[in-house]
Amino acid sequence: MKIKIFPIDTSLNQQLKYVIIAARYQNKRWIFVQHKERKTWEIPAGHIEAGEHPDQAAKRELYEETGATCFTISPLFDYSVKEKNGNINYGRIYFADIDQLGELPESEIGKIKLKKKLPTKLTYPKLQPIMFQYVVDWLNDSLSS
């Protein structure tokens, strides 16, 4: 698997399959989610539905997976993942600053966790640390400028 992170390319919008949303709650802790059928943790993420704009998908997935009701969300980067068979999947990484969480809606997510750093037991351990670090670096750069 080969991962590339690059600036947002709107010409890729039709090829994007996934959104990943690094979400921070009240400027303090990161939100991670656990699928009902797994014991590992994930950054909130999901598929872009047919005809759906990536920004709409990110907002929908953030609510469905965390219960976030009041938030700001921004697209940060695009990414590609080249699999061993040569297939390339594209997605977009977002940052969400959540002010308020409501009830967790009925979905595949069983629970959420608030943490200051990335959990150790990850569902996608080759992908998530890279994505998360890009967001953390972006935040640090934004705060220092």
Secondary structure, DSSP 8 states (H G I E B T S, - for coil): -EEEEE---GGGTTTEEEEEEEEEETTTEEEEEEETT-SSBB-SEEE--TT--HHHHHHHHHHHHH-EEEEEEEEEEEEEEE-TTS-EEEEEEEEEEEEEE----SSSEEEEEEESS--SSBSSTTTHHHHHHHHHHHHHHHHH-
